[in-house]
Each structure stands twice: as C-alpha cells, then as structure tokens.
Amino acid sequence: MKQLLIIIAAVVLRKNSTMRRLIFNLIVVAVALTLTGCVKYKKPTTTPVAERIALDKHPAHIVSAFFGLDNALPRGRDGMPVTFSRRVEGALDPTAFTVVTRSGIRLHPTFATTRPAHETAKRHTVLLIGELGSEPEDPPVKVEITGHLILAGGTDAHGMSAPVTPLSDGPSLVLAYAAQHEQIDGDCPPETKQIIVVIWAGGVRPMPGVTHDAHRLGYSVVTEDGEVTPIGLGNLGDGDNYEHLYLDTAAIPLRVSMKGGLLMDPRNDPNPMTSVDIAITSQP
C-alpha cells in the first residue's frame, strides 16, 4: 500500500503544479494514516480490584486501638495500631484520626500507614505514629475517626470510635477469617484444605524460648466437626499482626484460640489466653 501511494505521488509530480500539490498533500496524509494504523492498540492498564475476603461484608467498625509503644519509636514517638473489621481501601490522612487522652486532650498522629501489613489481603490495621499521650501521666483512652477513611465496600469510617487498650496489656486476637490457597500468598503444606488468617491487636513474635512447634500447638480451632490443631503456620517473622494457620480439614471453622504467654508485642508484653470468632465467606 505504501509503495503504491509513492508511485502515484511520483506520477502526479509530473502534471500541473496546482493539482500536484493538492494531491501530493492528500497522499502524504494517507501514508501517515496507513503507518499509524499499523501500530497495535494497547488497552490502558487499570489497577486491579482487590479480591473480596470474608470480613469485607461484616459490619464496619473499629475492633481494636492498641497503645503499643510509648516514646519508643524514633524521635521519641508513640505507636498505636488501629484495626478495622474491614480492609482500608482509601487514602490515609493522619488528621482523620483523633486520639483523646485521659485528661481530654485531643491529638492527631504525625503519620498513619498500613505498613507493615500493607498487602492486598491485609490492610485491616493502620499504624498511628506521633505524640499520642503519655503513660502513666496522661495515656490515650479513645480513638475517633474525625475525618474520612474509606473501607472495603465503600463504607466511610467517619464517626467511628473505640477505647484504647492500655500500654501494659499484651496483644489479643481481634479478627480471624477463613481463606483458600489462591487468596493467600506463600507456601503451605500439601495437605492444607483451608487457611485461617488470624489478626492480632499489634505485631507479635514468639516469647524467648518458645519453639515453632509450641507456637503452632498453642493455637486451636473449633470447627463444626470438632476441635483441631493447625498442621503448620505461615506469615511469620515479618513484624506485622497477621499469622496464617494451615488446616487439613475442610470443616466449617467457628472459633480460634491461643494459649497465654507464647507470643509478645514489640514492648515484650506477653499475650493473654485469647480467642475470636472466625468469619467465613457466605455461600451464594
């Protein structure tokens, strides 16, 4: 096609000047259109929508506000993980969070982030960093969402509030949901039939001297067919508040428990004996 148009152009150039200029210009445009038409159209890329998990349809609220560190972060800042029943999907603005101290002082954190639990299947917890109160003089007692924060399903967390867990308390289980292999990153034992994702109030790690097996055997899961122990654990050692429990049964899970004194938070406070209901995906 391109060669034919060039031959025609050459013939036209031998004719009268007015006509040849007009036709030649038209041929140049046609050549340009022919060349651009050969470029394959590339569909614009879009950000994939996060796959829904069992908790995304549960009532939206703050399940925990955990005063984890007092003046222990760089520059003497405090740390407070705030966990929601649904994942955070909107942009984070620190000024959307208001921390109320025992004396009534209202404070905004300097930073707010979902790290280290920022992967798609996580994001239930926002870590607040800044001056958030002082233990024991004037500790934080309440967290309020006074700005806008979008959660899974489009719910705005504006107006939500929760009491603050005191600094001296150890971490407890606050959420759990059942998931399938394709929803969770990482390797799991070949016998795994389902994964229970447990979410703690703050980051956890084993207490000194606690072995991997003791850690695993500390968990128990009540199912419709009875109580079971995980055959393995995952998502360990990354500093966040999530752990994965691998089960070799497909029985519907109901509740997960953890023995006391096996895990600790960043301040080295041990966990109490703790348990929480497990959210499951409703069948269509």
KEDREN-229428 format. One line per 8 residues: their letters; for each residue z, y, x of C-alpha. Coordinates in nm, 3 decimals. Layout:
% residues N
A) Z/Y/X ~ ...
END
This chain:
% residues 284
MKQLLIII) 0.000/0.000/0.000 ~ 0.094/0.240/0.277 ~ -0.226/0.164/0.471 ~ -0.444/0.220/0.160 ~ -0.290/0.559/0.096 ~ -0.352/0.665/0.456 ~ -0.722/0.563/0.431 ~ -0.761/0.765/0.111
AAVVLRKN) -0.597/1.062/0.282 ~ -0.846/1.041/0.569 ~ -1.142/1.041/0.327 ~ -1.006/1.335/0.133 ~ -0.970/1.538/0.451 ~ -1.347/1.536/0.487 ~ -1.400/1.707/0.145 ~ -1.342/2.067/0.036
STMRRLIF) -1.028/2.231/0.169 ~ -0.854/2.322/-0.163 ~ -0.887/1.978/-0.313 ~ -0.796/1.803/0.009 ~ -0.473/1.999/0.050 ~ -0.367/1.924/-0.309 ~ -0.447/1.556/-0.297 ~ -0.308/1.514/0.052
NLIVVAVA) 0.029/1.659/-0.059 ~ 0.037/1.418/-0.353 ~ -0.035/1.127/-0.119 ~ 0.247/1.229/0.116 ~ 0.489/1.229/-0.178 ~ 0.361/0.887/-0.286 ~ 0.409/0.745/0.063 ~ 0.765/0.880/0.073
LTLTGCVK) 0.844/0.727/-0.264 ~ 0.693/0.395/-0.155 ~ 0.904/0.388/0.160 ~ 1.230/0.478/-0.015 ~ 1.155/0.220/-0.283 ~ 1.175/-0.049/-0.014 ~ 1.543/0.026/0.055 ~ 1.764/-0.221/-0.129
YKKPTTTP) 2.003/-0.057/-0.373 ~ 2.366/-0.110/-0.278 ~ 2.616/-0.103/-0.560 ~ 2.912/0.129/-0.485 ~ 3.226/-0.060/-0.396 ~ 3.537/-0.022/-0.607 ~ 3.900/-0.105/-0.544 ~ 3.973/-0.446/-0.699
VAERIALD) 4.226/-0.454/-0.980 ~ 4.544/-0.638/-0.880 ~ 4.575/-0.979/-1.046 ~ 4.845/-0.975/-1.309 ~ 5.163/-1.171/-1.250 ~ 5.426/-1.296/-1.491 ~ 5.656/-0.994/-1.453 ~ 5.382/-0.741/-1.536
KHPAHIVS) 5.423/-0.799/-1.911 ~ 5.801/-0.785/-1.916 ~ 5.981/-0.471/-2.039 ~ 5.961/-0.198/-1.778 ~ 6.293/-0.079/-1.631 ~ 6.482/-0.036/-1.304 ~ 6.655/-0.364/-1.224 ~ 6.840/-0.251/-0.912
AFFGLDNA) 6.922/0.050/-0.695 ~ 7.087/-0.080/-0.378 ~ 7.268/0.154/-0.137 ~ 7.172/-0.047/0.169 ~ 7.227/0.184/0.468 ~ 7.433/0.499/0.520 ~ 7.330/0.719/0.815 ~ 7.191/0.407/0.987
LPRGRDGM) 6.819/0.487/0.989 ~ 6.652/0.714/1.249 ~ 6.779/1.074/1.240 ~ 7.089/0.960/1.052 ~ 6.904/0.893/0.727 ~ 7.016/0.664/0.444 ~ 6.817/0.380/0.291 ~ 6.811/0.273/-0.074
PVTFSRRV) 6.572/0.010/-0.217 ~ 6.500/0.071/-0.586 ~ 6.346/-0.228/-0.764 ~ 6.146/-0.218/-1.087 ~ 6.075/-0.503/-1.328 ~ 5.702/-0.428/-1.292 ~ 5.499/-0.352/-0.982 ~ 5.442/0.008/-0.877
EGALDPTA) 5.072/0.094/-0.908 ~ 5.065/0.473/-0.895 ~ 5.102/0.714/-0.604 ~ 5.453/0.768/-0.470 ~ 5.613/1.112/-0.472 ~ 5.966/1.127/-0.325 ~ 6.054/1.416/-0.556 ~ 6.003/1.185/-0.857
FTVVTRSG) 6.332/1.018/-0.760 ~ 6.668/1.189/-0.809 ~ 6.986/1.039/-0.662 ~ 7.312/1.151/-0.822 ~ 7.631/1.132/-0.615 ~ 7.984/1.075/-0.744 ~ 8.058/1.450/-0.732 ~ 7.744/1.526/-0.935
IRLHPTFA) 7.522/1.649/-0.651 ~ 7.155/1.575/-0.720 ~ 6.942/1.480/-0.421 ~ 6.575/1.394/-0.357 ~ 6.480/1.147/-0.083 ~ 6.269/1.269/0.207 ~ 6.040/0.965/0.193 ~ 5.950/0.695/-0.060
TTRPAHET) 5.749/0.386/0.032 ~ 5.680/0.032/-0.089 ~ 5.679/-0.089/0.272 ~ 5.756/-0.342/0.400 ~ 5.687/-0.516/0.065 ~ 5.353/-0.343/0.002 ~ 5.117/-0.640/-0.051 ~ 4.939/-0.666/-0.386
AKRHTVLL) 5.163/-0.944/-0.520 ~ 5.476/-0.748/-0.425 ~ 5.533/-0.370/-0.472 ~ 5.830/-0.402/-0.710 ~ 6.058/-0.219/-0.467 ~ 6.044/0.142/-0.350 ~ 6.248/0.223/-0.041 ~ 6.405/0.569/-0.060
IGELGSEP) 6.485/0.732/0.275 ~ 6.677/1.054/0.334 ~ 7.018/1.205/0.264 ~ 7.129/1.010/-0.043 ~ 7.508/1.054/-0.036 ~ 7.790/0.960/0.199 ~ 8.030/0.667/0.197 ~ 8.320/0.695/0.122
EDPPVKVE) 8.340/1.069/0.059 ~ 8.061/1.111/-0.196 ~ 7.848/0.799/-0.241 ~ 7.543/0.774/-0.467 ~ 7.621/0.637/-0.813 ~ 7.296/0.674/-1.006 ~ 6.919/0.691/-0.957 ~ 6.694/0.869/-1.207
ITGHLILA) 6.314/0.890/-1.228 ~ 6.270/1.261/-1.300 ~ 5.902/1.276/-1.204 ~ 5.610/1.047/-1.285 ~ 5.564/0.697/-1.145 ~ 5.305/0.456/-1.286 ~ 5.396/0.089/-1.312 ~ 5.180/-0.216/-1.391
GGTDAHGM) 5.021/-0.188/-1.734 ~ 5.012/0.191/-1.715 ~ 5.378/0.247/-1.803 ~ 5.527/0.571/-1.672 ~ 5.876/0.520/-1.526 ~ 5.967/0.882/-1.609 ~ 6.315/0.893/-1.767 ~ 6.434/0.556/-1.635
SAPVTPLS) 6.771/0.536/-1.459 ~ 7.009/0.280/-1.311 ~ 7.353/0.266/-1.149 ~ 7.367/0.229/-0.771 ~ 7.510/-0.087/-0.613 ~ 7.785/0.024/-0.367 ~ 7.728/0.013/0.009 ~ 7.986/-0.260/0.068
DGPSLVLA) 7.824/-0.507/-0.174 ~ 7.596/-0.777/-0.039 ~ 7.243/-0.844/-0.173 ~ 7.189/-1.029/-0.501 ~ 6.886/-1.184/-0.669 ~ 6.735/-0.933/-0.911 ~ 6.395/-1.081/-1.014 ~ 6.206/-1.410/-0.998
YAAQHEQI) 5.870/-1.529/-1.126 ~ 5.656/-1.844/-1.117 ~ 5.318/-1.829/-0.944 ~ 5.028/-2.055/-0.848 ~ 4.885/-2.107/-0.498 ~ 4.591/-1.872/-0.550 ~ 4.822/-1.581/-0.635 ~ 5.028/-1.603/-0.317
DGDCPPET) 4.919/-1.560/0.045 ~ 5.041/-1.808/0.305 ~ 5.053/-2.180/0.368 ~ 5.265/-2.414/0.161 ~ 5.341/-2.788/0.171 ~ 5.058/-3.004/0.024 ~ 5.296/-3.144/-0.239 ~ 5.355/-2.795/-0.384
KQIIVVIW) 5.293/-2.775/-0.760 ~ 5.417/-2.418/-0.809 ~ 5.583/-2.133/-0.621 ~ 5.890/-1.941/-0.731 ~ 5.891/-1.587/-0.591 ~ 6.244/-1.450/-0.567 ~ 6.318/-1.081/-0.517 ~ 6.647/-0.961/-0.372
AGGVRPMP) 6.809/-0.620/-0.417 ~ 6.741/-0.548/-0.050 ~ 6.592/-0.708/0.259 ~ 6.757/-1.037/0.355 ~ 6.779/-1.270/0.652 ~ 6.996/-1.575/0.729 ~ 7.355/-1.523/0.839 ~ 7.428/-1.620/1.202
GVTHDAHR) 7.437/-2.000/1.236 ~ 7.255/-2.068/0.907 ~ 6.973/-2.316/0.972 ~ 6.639/-2.323/0.793 ~ 6.748/-2.634/0.602 ~ 7.078/-2.476/0.498 ~ 6.881/-2.173/0.381 ~ 6.645/-2.393/0.177
LGYSVVTE) 6.919/-2.611/0.031 ~ 7.113/-2.302/-0.075 ~ 6.856/-2.247/-0.348 ~ 6.846/-2.449/-0.670 ~ 6.603/-2.413/-0.960 ~ 6.680/-2.519/-1.316 ~ 6.367/-2.646/-1.494 ~ 6.306/-2.795/-1.837
DGEVTPIG) 6.321/-3.137/-1.668 ~ 6.640/-3.074/-1.474 ~ 6.761/-2.909/-1.154 ~ 6.552/-2.925/-0.836 ~ 6.570/-2.802/-0.477 ~ 6.272/-2.635/-0.307 ~ 6.078/-2.858/-0.067 ~ 6.004/-2.556/0.150
LGNLGDGD) 6.041/-2.180/0.191 ~ 5.789/-1.910/0.272 ~ 5.754/-1.536/0.335 ~ 6.044/-1.540/0.579 ~ 6.123/-1.309/0.870 ~ 5.911/-1.013/0.761 ~ 6.203/-0.781/0.682 ~ 6.136/-0.745/0.309
NYEHLYLD) 6.325/-0.862/0.000 ~ 6.088/-1.141/-0.111 ~ 6.113/-1.516/-0.046 ~ 5.890/-1.798/-0.171 ~ 6.033/-2.127/-0.296 ~ 5.788/-2.421/-0.297 ~ 5.848/-2.677/-0.573 ~ 5.697/-3.026/-0.603
TAAIPLRV) 5.729/-3.022/-0.982 ~ 5.515/-2.854/-1.247 ~ 5.806/-2.849/-1.494 ~ 5.864/-2.506/-1.651 ~ 6.122/-2.321/-1.437 ~ 6.406/-2.140/-1.611 ~ 6.656/-2.003/-1.361 ~ 6.705/-1.985/-0.983
SMKGGLLM) 7.039/-1.970/-0.799 ~ 7.152/-1.914/-0.441 ~ 7.485/-2.014/-0.285 ~ 7.700/-1.737/-0.141 ~ 7.737/-1.650/0.226 ~ 7.398/-1.775/0.351 ~ 7.194/-1.453/0.367 ~ 7.278/-1.097/0.465
DPRNDPNP) 7.133/-0.748/0.424 ~ 7.043/-0.509/0.711 ~ 7.409/-0.395/0.722 ~ 7.517/-0.760/0.770 ~ 7.684/-0.781/0.428 ~ 7.669/-1.145/0.303 ~ 7.518/-1.237/-0.031 ~ 7.747/-1.343/-0.317
MTSVDIAI) 7.667/-1.651/-0.524 ~ 7.383/-1.521/-0.736 ~ 7.125/-1.629/-0.995 ~ 6.849/-1.483/-1.210 ~ 6.610/-1.596/-1.486 ~ 6.254/-1.686/-1.387 ~ 5.963/-1.512/-1.557 ~ 5.666/-1.734/-1.639
TSQP) 5.314/-1.650/-1.748 ~ 5.269/-1.695/-2.122 ~ 5.003/-1.942/-2.220 ~ 4.709/-1.791/-2.418
END
